[in-house]
Amino acid sequence: MWWKLSLVFLVALVLIIATIPVRTHAALFDPDKPPPTATPEQIIASMYLTPGAAIAILTILTVAVLVAYRIVRRG
């Protein structure tokens, strides 16, 4: 049962992270210079929440909670 709950948690986490839009800095890109490497901190700092993304995240969390509830109830 624990591995099923872990899988539900990981799938929900990946879907939530994939749903959140990320601001890019493509206008600041200079083709003459090598591209800067993006660190995880910079990527997280560039994320922002839109109303559509918030609804999608709530939907993902609701489905994940329902699936987890069914897993726990079945034993």
Buried (B, 14 or more C-beta within 10 A) or exposed (E): EEEBBEEBEEBBEEBBEEBBEEEEEEEEEEEEEEEEEEEEEEEEEBEEEEEEBEEBBEEBEEBBEEBBEEBEEEE
